[in-house]
Amino acid sequence: MSIIKKVVMVLLTVGFAFSTQAADKVTIQLKWVTQAQFGGYFVAQDKGYYQAEGLDVTIKPGGPDIAPPQVIAGGGADVIIDWMPAALASREKGVALVNIAQIFKKSGMMLTCRKDSGIKSPADFRGKTLGVWFYGNEYPFLSWMSKLGIPTTGGSNGVTVLKQGFNVDPILQKQAECVSTMTYNEYWQIVDAGLSPSELVVYKYEDQGVSTLEDGLYVMEKNLRKKAFVSKMARFLKASIKGWKYAADHPDEAADIVLENDDTGAQTEKHQRRMMREINKLVGNQPQGIGYLIPADYRRTVDVLMSSDSDPVISKKPKGAWTHSIWNAM
């Protein structure tokens, strides 16, 4: 056998061994249901970016009864998407979550109010009923009210907090003057239900100085001591970022990919395509690239969460709550 043939045989053998090698399994738990909020991950899966990195990725939808920190603590996921307030609160309670990447640079959270309620500034919240999401989503709101010096115990000098379901019915039915919304989702549900933008007043947390970091990727701290896990997460992050870049350049196609993965059939093309464009405005565009956690953003989030003297979300500044080790391993 000639030397050339021997080389070819070796290359074929190596290639066959590589192709038959089992892909590393990764399970990611979403914070919410299948929608364009998570478009980058569905694109990465659809376009084969995960497969190209030797990964077999399972994307688990979330929902109102699913708490990502509980899922990962119970071994049901390798990585979760969560908002930093909930993640840091969980960490203080013993679930050692670590942020390995921060996909969203800006907050999409808002308080949307009816203009006919007479609310012209946050000072007018007093005596009003405000819809607030709980299950970890209430922390930025409580910090904001603390900053304003407005009690959340009701009365004419405070606000009455309505535990808002994951819909906008309270503002449509005038059960609340304001409700919690996201720039990419519930706000547009209100508009689609018949209230025009001219009939609404919105207060973005980003503009009020109380914004906290939202959709980040979190893993259990103990797993970061395993070289194989770090390698797996670095490849996962690399492919996910590629998915987010594609979603930014092709928002309609990305939204359609999300719709193909929606087993409930509850989402619509109009809403998802609009959502994908709004989501792309929140994804980080920092010089380092999508997913790079800027320490100053982390510190701002911690400061907001500790701003309440009476009932802070976290009682002390966390240690080891984020890392660039996965980013650096890409």
MIPAMI-899705 format. One record per residue (C-alpha): x negated, y, z negated. Coordinates in steps of 0.25 Angstrom, whole numbers, plus 5000, padded with zeros to 4 digits. Layout:
REM residues N
<gupa X="X" Y="Y" Z="Z"/>
...
This chain:
REM residues 330
<gupa X="5000" Y="5000" Z="5000"/>
<gupa X="4994" Y="5014" Z="5004"/>
<gupa X="4992" Y="5024" Z="4993"/>
<gupa X="5003" Y="5033" Z="5000"/>
<gupa X="5013" Y="5022" Z="4998"/>
<gupa X="5008" Y="5019" Z="4984"/>
<gupa X="5010" Y="5034" Z="4980"/>
<gupa X="5024" Y="5034" Z="4987"/>
<gupa X="5028" Y="5022" Z="4979"/>
<gupa X="5024" Y="5028" Z="4966"/>
<gupa X="5031" Y="5041" Z="4969"/>
<gupa X="5044" Y="5033" Z="4972"/>
<gupa X="5043" Y="5025" Z="4959"/>
<gupa X="5041" Y="5037" Z="4951"/>
<gupa X="5052" Y="5044" Z="4958"/>
<gupa X="5061" Y="5032" Z="4956"/>
<gupa X="5058" Y="5031" Z="4941"/>
<gupa X="5061" Y="5046" Z="4939"/>
<gupa X="5074" Y="5045" Z="4947"/>
<gupa X="5079" Y="5034" Z="4938"/>
<gupa X="5074" Y="5040" Z="4925"/>
<gupa X="5086" Y="5043" Z="4916"/>
<gupa X="5090" Y="5057" Z="4915"/>
<gupa X="5089" Y="5064" Z="4902"/>
<gupa X="5103" Y="5066" Z="4896"/>
<gupa X="5107" Y="5079" Z="4891"/>
<gupa X="5121" Y="5083" Z="4886"/>
<gupa X="5125" Y="5098" Z="4884"/>
<gupa X="5137" Y="5102" Z="4876"/>
<gupa X="5144" Y="5114" Z="4882"/>
<gupa X="5150" Y="5125" Z="4873"/>
<gupa X="5163" Y="5125" Z="4880"/>
<gupa X="5171" Y="5119" Z="4891"/>
<gupa X="5166" Y="5117" Z="4905"/>
<gupa X="5165" Y="5130" Z="4911"/>
<gupa X="5156" Y="5140" Z="4918"/>
<gupa X="5150" Y="5144" Z="4905"/>
<gupa X="5141" Y="5132" Z="4907"/>
<gupa X="5140" Y="5133" Z="4922"/>
<gupa X="5124" Y="5131" Z="4922"/>
<gupa X="5125" Y="5117" Z="4916"/>
<gupa X="5135" Y="5112" Z="4925"/>
<gupa X="5128" Y="5118" Z="4937"/>
<gupa X="5115" Y="5111" Z="4932"/>
<gupa X="5122" Y="5098" Z="4931"/>
<gupa X="5129" Y="5099" Z="4945"/>
<gupa X="5117" Y="5104" Z="4952"/>
<gupa X="5108" Y="5092" Z="4947"/>
<gupa X="5099" Y="5102" Z="4939"/>
<gupa X="5100" Y="5093" Z="4927"/>
<gupa X="5098" Y="5080" Z="4935"/>
<gupa X="5085" Y="5086" Z="4941"/>
<gupa X="5080" Y="5088" Z="4927"/>
<gupa X="5082" Y="5074" Z="4923"/>
<gupa X="5094" Y="5077" Z="4915"/>
<gupa X="5108" Y="5070" Z="4914"/>
<gupa X="5116" Y="5081" Z="4908"/>
<gupa X="5130" Y="5080" Z="4902"/>
<gupa X="5138" Y="5093" Z="4900"/>
<gupa X="5148" Y="5092" Z="4889"/>
<gupa X="5159" Y="5102" Z="4889"/>
<gupa X="5163" Y="5109" Z="4876"/>
<gupa X="5176" Y="5114" Z="4871"/>
<gupa X="5184" Y="5120" Z="4859"/>
<gupa X="5181" Y="5108" Z="4850"/>
<gupa X="5167" Y="5106" Z="4854"/>
<gupa X="5156" Y="5113" Z="4846"/>
<gupa X="5142" Y="5111" Z="4853"/>
<gupa X="5134" Y="5111" Z="4841"/>
<gupa X="5142" Y="5099" Z="4835"/>
<gupa X="5140" Y="5092" Z="4848"/>
<gupa X="5125" Y="5093" Z="4848"/>
<gupa X="5124" Y="5090" Z="4833"/>
<gupa X="5132" Y="5077" Z="4836"/>
<gupa X="5123" Y="5073" Z="4847"/>
<gupa X="5133" Y="5076" Z="4858"/>
<gupa X="5124" Y="5085" Z="4866"/>
<gupa X="5109" Y="5088" Z="4868"/>
<gupa X="5112" Y="5103" Z="4871"/>
<gupa X="5123" Y="5112" Z="4869"/>
<gupa X="5128" Y="5126" Z="4873"/>
<gupa X="5132" Y="5135" Z="4862"/>
<gupa X="5132" Y="5149" Z="4858"/>
<gupa X="5121" Y="5153" Z="4848"/>
<gupa X="5130" Y="5158" Z="4837"/>
<gupa X="5136" Y="5144" Z="4836"/>
<gupa X="5123" Y="5137" Z="4838"/>
<gupa X="5116" Y="5145" Z="4827"/>
<gupa X="5127" Y="5143" Z="4817"/>
<gupa X="5127" Y="5128" Z="4820"/>
<gupa X="5112" Y="5128" Z="4818"/>
<gupa X="5113" Y="5135" Z="4804"/>
<gupa X="5123" Y="5124" Z="4801"/>
<gupa X="5113" Y="5113" Z="4804"/>
<gupa X="5115" Y="5110" Z="4819"/>
<gupa X="5101" Y="5114" Z="4823"/>
<gupa X="5104" Y="5119" Z="4837"/>
<gupa X="5093" Y="5126" Z="4845"/>
<gupa X="5095" Y="5135" Z="4857"/>
<gupa X="5086" Y="5130" Z="4869"/>
<gupa X="5092" Y="5140" Z="4879"/>
<gupa X="5101" Y="5152" Z="4880"/>
<gupa X="5109" Y="5151" Z="4893"/>
<gupa X="5118" Y="5163" Z="4890"/>
<gupa X="5110" Y="5176" Z="4888"/>
<gupa X="5123" Y="5185" Z="4886"/>
<gupa X="5135" Y="5183" Z="4877"/>
<gupa X="5149" Y="5181" Z="4885"/>
<gupa X="5157" Y="5183" Z="4872"/>
<gupa X="5167" Y="5194" Z="4871"/>
<gupa X="5179" Y="5199" Z="4863"/>
<gupa X="5190" Y="5202" Z="4873"/>
<gupa X="5201" Y="5211" Z="4868"/>
<gupa X="5215" Y="5217" Z="4874"/>
<gupa X="5213" Y="5231" Z="4877"/>
<gupa X="5228" Y="5233" Z="4872"/>
<gupa X="5223" Y="5229" Z="4858"/>
<gupa X="5217" Y="5243" Z="4856"/>
<gupa X="5203" Y="5237" Z="4855"/>
<gupa X="5193" Y="5247" Z="4861"/>
<gupa X="5181" Y="5243" Z="4853"/>
<gupa X="5176" Y="5232" Z="4843"/>
<gupa X="5181" Y="5242" Z="4831"/>
<gupa X="5195" Y="5240" Z="4836"/>
<gupa X="5194" Y="5225" Z="4833"/>
<gupa X="5198" Y="5228" Z="4818"/>
<gupa X="5212" Y="5223" Z="4816"/>
<gupa X="5213" Y="5215" Z="4828"/>
<gupa X="5213" Y="5200" Z="4831"/>
<gupa X="5201" Y="5194" Z="4838"/>
<gupa X="5200" Y="5180" Z="4845"/>
<gupa X="5187" Y="5173" Z="4841"/>
<gupa X="5182" Y="5160" Z="4845"/>
<gupa X="5176" Y="5151" Z="4834"/>
<gupa X="5168" Y="5138" Z="4834"/>
<gupa X="5155" Y="5146" Z="4834"/>
<gupa X="5160" Y="5157" Z="4844"/>
<gupa X="5165" Y="5166" Z="4833"/>
<gupa X="5151" Y="5170" Z="4828"/>
<gupa X="5148" Y="5181" Z="4837"/>
<gupa X="5162" Y="5187" Z="4835"/>
<gupa X="5160" Y="5187" Z="4819"/>
<gupa X="5146" Y="5193" Z="4821"/>
<gupa X="5152" Y="5204" Z="4829"/>
<gupa X="5163" Y="5207" Z="4819"/>
<gupa X="5153" Y="5207" Z="4808"/>
<gupa X="5145" Y="5217" Z="4816"/>
<gupa X="5157" Y="5226" Z="4818"/>
<gupa X="5161" Y="5225" Z="4803"/>
<gupa X="5174" Y="5219" Z="4806"/>
<gupa X="5180" Y="5208" Z="4797"/>
<gupa X="5185" Y="5196" Z="4804"/>
<gupa X="5196" Y="5193" Z="4793"/>
<gupa X="5207" Y="5201" Z="4799"/>
<gupa X="5214" Y="5214" Z="4794"/>
<gupa X="5214" Y="5228" Z="4800"/>
<gupa X="5199" Y="5230" Z="4798"/>
<gupa X="5195" Y="5216" Z="4803"/>
<gupa X="5198" Y="5207" Z="4814"/>
<gupa X="5207" Y="5195" Z="4814"/>
<gupa X="5200" Y="5183" Z="4821"/>
<gupa X="5208" Y="5174" Z="4829"/>
<gupa X="5202" Y="5160" Z="4831"/>
<gupa X="5203" Y="5160" Z="4846"/>
<gupa X="5204" Y="5148" Z="4854"/>
<gupa X="5196" Y="5146" Z="4867"/>
<gupa X="5206" Y="5154" Z="4875"/>
<gupa X="5211" Y="5169" Z="4876"/>
<gupa X="5226" Y="5167" Z="4872"/>
<gupa X="5225" Y="5177" Z="4860"/>
<gupa X="5222" Y="5189" Z="4868"/>
<gupa X="5232" Y="5185" Z="4879"/>
<gupa X="5243" Y="5183" Z="4868"/>
<gupa X="5238" Y="5195" Z="4860"/>
<gupa X="5235" Y="5186" Z="4848"/>
<gupa X="5222" Y="5194" Z="4847"/>
<gupa X="5217" Y="5207" Z="4852"/>
<gupa X="5203" Y="5201" Z="4857"/>
<gupa X="5198" Y="5187" Z="4860"/>
<gupa X="5185" Y="5181" Z="4862"/>
<gupa X="5181" Y="5179" Z="4876"/>
<gupa X="5169" Y="5176" Z="4885"/>
<gupa X="5165" Y="5184" Z="4897"/>
<gupa X="5166" Y="5172" Z="4905"/>
<gupa X="5178" Y="5165" Z="4901"/>
<gupa X="5189" Y="5170" Z="4891"/>
<gupa X="5189" Y="5184" Z="4896"/>
<gupa X="5193" Y="5180" Z="4910"/>
<gupa X="5203" Y="5171" Z="4904"/>
<gupa X="5210" Y="5183" Z="4898"/>
<gupa X="5209" Y="5191" Z="4911"/>
<gupa X="5214" Y="5179" Z="4919"/>
<gupa X="5226" Y="5178" Z="4909"/>
<gupa X="5230" Y="5192" Z="4913"/>
<gupa X="5223" Y="5203" Z="4904"/>
<gupa X="5215" Y="5211" Z="4913"/>
<gupa X="5201" Y="5216" Z="4910"/>
<gupa X="5206" Y="5230" Z="4908"/>
<gupa X="5215" Y="5225" Z="4897"/>
<gupa X="5204" Y="5219" Z="4889"/>
<gupa X="5192" Y="5224" Z="4881"/>
<gupa X="5180" Y="5215" Z="4880"/>
<gupa X="5169" Y="5216" Z="4869"/>
<gupa X="5157" Y="5208" Z="4874"/>
<gupa X="5148" Y="5202" Z="4862"/>
<gupa X="5136" Y="5205" Z="4871"/>
<gupa X="5140" Y="5220" Z="4870"/>
<gupa X="5143" Y="5220" Z="4855"/>
<gupa X="5129" Y="5216" Z="4851"/>
<gupa X="5134" Y="5203" Z="4845"/>
<gupa X="5132" Y="5194" Z="4857"/>
<gupa X="5126" Y="5180" Z="4853"/>
<gupa X="5120" Y="5170" Z="4863"/>
<gupa X="5130" Y="5160" Z="4869"/>
<gupa X="5128" Y="5148" Z="4878"/>
<gupa X="5114" Y="5143" Z="4874"/>
<gupa X="5109" Y="5128" Z="4874"/>
<gupa X="5106" Y="5122" Z="4861"/>
<gupa X="5100" Y="5109" Z="4856"/>
<gupa X="5097" Y="5102" Z="4843"/>
<gupa X="5084" Y="5107" Z="4837"/>
<gupa X="5080" Y="5092" Z="4834"/>
<gupa X="5080" Y="5089" Z="4849"/>
<gupa X="5070" Y="5100" Z="4852"/>
<gupa X="5059" Y="5091" Z="4845"/>
<gupa X="5061" Y="5081" Z="4856"/>
<gupa X="5052" Y="5083" Z="4869"/>
<gupa X="5062" Y="5075" Z="4877"/>
<gupa X="5073" Y="5084" Z="4873"/>
<gupa X="5066" Y="5097" Z="4876"/>
<gupa X="5062" Y="5092" Z="4889"/>
<gupa X="5077" Y="5088" Z="4892"/>
<gupa X="5082" Y="5101" Z="4887"/>
<gupa X="5072" Y="5109" Z="4895"/>
<gupa X="5076" Y="5102" Z="4908"/>
<gupa X="5091" Y="5104" Z="4904"/>
<gupa X="5089" Y="5119" Z="4902"/>
<gupa X="5081" Y="5120" Z="4915"/>
<gupa X="5092" Y="5113" Z="4923"/>
<gupa X="5103" Y="5121" Z="4916"/>
<gupa X="5096" Y="5135" Z="4919"/>
<gupa X="5096" Y="5131" Z="4933"/>
<gupa X="5111" Y="5128" Z="4933"/>
<gupa X="5113" Y="5142" Z="4927"/>
<gupa X="5105" Y="5148" Z="4937"/>
<gupa X="5113" Y="5141" Z="4948"/>
<gupa X="5126" Y="5145" Z="4941"/>
<gupa X="5122" Y="5160" Z="4941"/>
<gupa X="5119" Y="5159" Z="4956"/>
<gupa X="5131" Y="5151" Z="4960"/>
<gupa X="5142" Y="5154" Z="4950"/>
<gupa X="5154" Y="5149" Z="4958"/>
<gupa X="5147" Y="5136" Z="4961"/>
<gupa X="5143" Y="5135" Z="4946"/>
<gupa X="5158" Y="5137" Z="4942"/>
<gupa X="5162" Y="5126" Z="4951"/>
<gupa X="5152" Y="5117" Z="4946"/>
<gupa X="5158" Y="5120" Z="4932"/>
<gupa X="5172" Y="5117" Z="4937"/>
<gupa X="5168" Y="5104" Z="4942"/>
<gupa X="5163" Y="5100" Z="4928"/>
<gupa X="5176" Y="5104" Z="4921"/>
<gupa X="5184" Y="5092" Z="4919"/>
<gupa X="5195" Y="5099" Z="4912"/>
<gupa X="5199" Y="5107" Z="4925"/>
<gupa X="5202" Y="5119" Z="4916"/>
<gupa X="5192" Y="5128" Z="4923"/>
<gupa X="5195" Y="5137" Z="4935"/>
<gupa X="5186" Y="5141" Z="4946"/>
<gupa X="5189" Y="5156" Z="4945"/>
<gupa X="5186" Y="5156" Z="4930"/>
<gupa X="5174" Y="5147" Z="4931"/>
<gupa X="5168" Y="5155" Z="4942"/>
<gupa X="5170" Y="5168" Z="4935"/>
<gupa X="5165" Y="5162" Z="4922"/>
<gupa X="5152" Y="5157" Z="4929"/>
<gupa X="5149" Y="5171" Z="4933"/>
<gupa X="5151" Y="5177" Z="4919"/>
<gupa X="5143" Y="5166" Z="4913"/>
<gupa X="5131" Y="5169" Z="4922"/>
<gupa X="5131" Y="5183" Z="4916"/>
<gupa X="5128" Y="5177" Z="4903"/>
<gupa X="5117" Y="5168" Z="4907"/>
<gupa X="5103" Y="5173" Z="4903"/>
<gupa X="5096" Y="5180" Z="4914"/>
<gupa X="5084" Y="5183" Z="4905"/>
<gupa X="5070" Y="5184" Z="4911"/>
<gupa X="5066" Y="5170" Z="4905"/>
<gupa X="5078" Y="5164" Z="4912"/>
<gupa X="5091" Y="5158" Z="4909"/>
<gupa X="5092" Y="5150" Z="4895"/>
<gupa X="5080" Y="5157" Z="4889"/>
<gupa X="5084" Y="5162" Z="4875"/>
<gupa X="5080" Y="5176" Z="4872"/>
<gupa X="5076" Y="5176" Z="4857"/>
<gupa X="5082" Y="5190" Z="4855"/>
<gupa X="5095" Y="5185" Z="4860"/>
<gupa X="5094" Y="5174" Z="4850"/>
<gupa X="5091" Y="5184" Z="4839"/>
<gupa X="5102" Y="5193" Z="4842"/>
<gupa X="5112" Y="5181" Z="4841"/>
<gupa X="5106" Y="5178" Z="4827"/>
<gupa X="5108" Y="5192" Z="4823"/>
<gupa X="5122" Y="5193" Z="4827"/>
<gupa X="5125" Y="5180" Z="4820"/>
<gupa X="5119" Y="5185" Z="4807"/>
<gupa X="5125" Y="5199" Z="4808"/>
<gupa X="5136" Y="5196" Z="4798"/>
<gupa X="5133" Y="5198" Z="4784"/>
<gupa X="5145" Y="5191" Z="4778"/>
<gupa X="5146" Y="5179" Z="4787"/>
<gupa X="5134" Y="5177" Z="4797"/>
<gupa X="5135" Y="5166" Z="4808"/>
<gupa X="5121" Y="5162" Z="4804"/>
<gupa X="5115" Y="5165" Z="4790"/>
<gupa X="5100" Y="5165" Z="4794"/>
<gupa X="5092" Y="5166" Z="4807"/>
<gupa X="5090" Y="5153" Z="4813"/>
<gupa X="5077" Y="5146" Z="4816"/>
<gupa X="5074" Y="5137" Z="4828"/>
<gupa X="5088" Y="5140" Z="4834"/>
<gupa X="5082" Y="5142" Z="4848"/>
<gupa X="5070" Y="5138" Z="4856"/>
<gupa X="5063" Y="5140" Z="4870"/>
<gupa X="5057" Y="5126" Z="4869"/>
<gupa X="5067" Y="5121" Z="4880"/>
<gupa X="5065" Y="5133" Z="4888"/>
<gupa X="5050" Y="5132" Z="4888"/>
<gupa X="5051" Y="5117" Z="4892"/>
<gupa X="5059" Y="5119" Z="4905"/>
